[in-house]
Amino acid sequence: MKVFTMLALAAGAYAATDQQNCKHKTKGGHTITAIEAFCSNTGIVVPSAYAANGKSSGGQKVGVRGNCSPGQWVPQKYCLAQLYHMCATSPDDHGNGVTKYGRNNCQDFYISGNINP
């Protein structure tokens, strides 16, 4: 039980650091706003129109495309942690990129500005 608690605390600290790094990298801008708006939905399933269409803020767009069969639920904590991590580790100034997650890597999380992932 202690190991699980320590892992959960470490994951939470890691996500907070990624959020801060993303905010610093993007100068607190629209990427953070889009991530928070998108992940505020606690019922994200891939594939779905909501996940694929994503959410936008000031030209930055985030979402999840995929071909999961059966559909896979994306818990809010993973939605936030994965998008913050992508943003924080992206070589792009706005956090743009695409990363595969989910069972069998069937979820394509994306952050995009003026590009189409």
C-alpha positions as CSV (number, residue, x, y, z in Angstrom):
1,M,0.0,0.0,0.0
2,K,2.8,2.4,0.8
3,V,4.4,1.8,-2.6
4,F,1.2,2.7,-4.4
5,T,0.8,5.9,-2.3
6,M,4.3,6.9,-3.0
7,L,3.8,6.3,-6.8
8,A,0.6,8.3,-6.8
9,L,2.2,11.2,-5.0
10,A,5.2,11.1,-7.4
11,A,2.9,11.1,-10.4
12,G,1.0,14.1,-9.0
13,A,4.2,16.0,-8.5
14,Y,5.4,15.1,-11.9
15,A,2.2,16.4,-13.5
16,A,2.3,19.6,-11.6
17,T,5.9,20.2,-12.7
18,D,4.9,19.5,-16.4
19,Q,2.0,22.0,-16.0
20,Q,4.4,24.6,-14.7
21,N,7.0,23.9,-17.4
22,C,4.3,24.1,-20.1
23,K,3.0,27.4,-18.7
24,H,6.5,28.8,-18.6
25,K,7.3,27.5,-22.2
26,T,4.1,28.8,-23.7
27,K,4.3,32.0,-21.6
28,G,1.1,30.9,-19.8
29,G,-0.9,31.2,-23.0
30,H,-3.5,29.5,-24.9
31,T,-2.1,26.0,-24.8
32,I,-2.8,25.8,-21.1
33,T,-6.3,27.2,-21.6
34,A,-7.1,24.7,-24.3
35,I,-5.8,21.7,-22.2
36,E,-7.8,22.7,-19.2
37,A,-11.0,23.3,-21.3
38,F,-10.6,20.0,-23.1
39,C,-9.8,17.9,-20.0
40,S,-12.7,19.5,-18.0
41,N,-14.9,16.9,-19.7
42,T,-14.8,13.8,-17.4
43,G,-16.4,11.5,-20.1
44,I,-13.8,11.6,-22.9
45,V,-13.9,8.4,-24.9
46,V,-11.7,7.6,-27.9
47,P,-12.9,7.5,-30.6
48,S,-15.6,10.2,-30.3
49,A,-16.5,13.4,-32.0
50,Y,-15.6,15.4,-28.8
51,A,-12.2,13.8,-28.5
52,A,-11.3,14.2,-32.2
53,N,-12.6,17.8,-32.4
54,G,-10.9,18.8,-29.2
55,K,-10.9,22.3,-27.8
56,S,-9.2,25.5,-29.0
57,S,-8.0,28.7,-27.4
58,G,-6.3,31.5,-29.3
59,G,-5.2,29.4,-32.2
60,Q,-4.0,26.5,-30.1
61,K,-6.0,23.2,-30.3
62,V,-5.8,20.0,-28.2
63,G,-7.6,16.7,-28.5
64,V,-7.3,13.0,-29.0
65,R,-7.9,11.2,-32.3
66,G,-7.9,7.4,-32.5
67,N,-9.3,4.1,-33.6
68,C,-9.6,2.3,-30.3
69,S,-12.0,-0.7,-30.5
70,P,-13.7,-0.9,-28.2
71,G,-13.7,2.7,-27.3
72,Q,-11.4,3.7,-24.4
73,W,-12.2,6.1,-21.6
74,V,-9.6,8.8,-20.9
75,P,-9.7,9.7,-17.2
76,Q,-9.3,13.4,-16.5
77,K,-6.1,13.0,-14.5
78,Y,-4.4,11.2,-17.4
79,C,-5.8,13.7,-19.9
80,L,-4.2,16.6,-18.0
81,A,-1.0,14.8,-17.2
82,Q,-0.4,13.5,-20.7
83,L,-1.1,16.8,-22.4
84,Y,0.9,18.8,-19.9
85,H,3.8,16.4,-20.4
86,M,3.6,16.6,-24.2
87,C,3.6,20.4,-24.0
88,A,6.5,20.6,-21.4
89,T,8.7,18.2,-23.4
90,S,7.9,19.4,-26.9
91,P,10.7,21.1,-28.9
92,D,8.1,23.6,-30.2
93,D,7.5,27.0,-28.4
94,H,3.8,26.3,-28.2
95,G,4.0,22.7,-27.1
96,N,2.8,21.3,-30.5
97,G,3.1,17.6,-31.2
98,V,1.4,14.3,-31.4
99,T,2.0,11.4,-28.9
100,K,0.4,7.9,-28.8
101,Y,-1.2,6.7,-25.5
102,G,-3.8,4.2,-24.5
103,R,-4.1,0.5,-24.7
104,N,-2.4,-0.7,-27.9
105,N,-1.3,3.0,-28.6
106,C,-4.7,3.7,-30.3
107,Q,-5.0,7.2,-28.8
108,D,-3.2,10.0,-30.7
109,F,-3.1,13.0,-28.3
110,Y,-2.4,16.2,-30.2
111,I,-1.5,19.8,-29.5
112,S,-1.5,22.0,-32.6
113,G,-1.3,25.7,-33.5
114,N,-1.3,26.6,-37.2
115,I,-0.5,23.0,-38.2
116,N,-2.8,20.1,-38.8
117,P,-1.4,17.1,-36.8
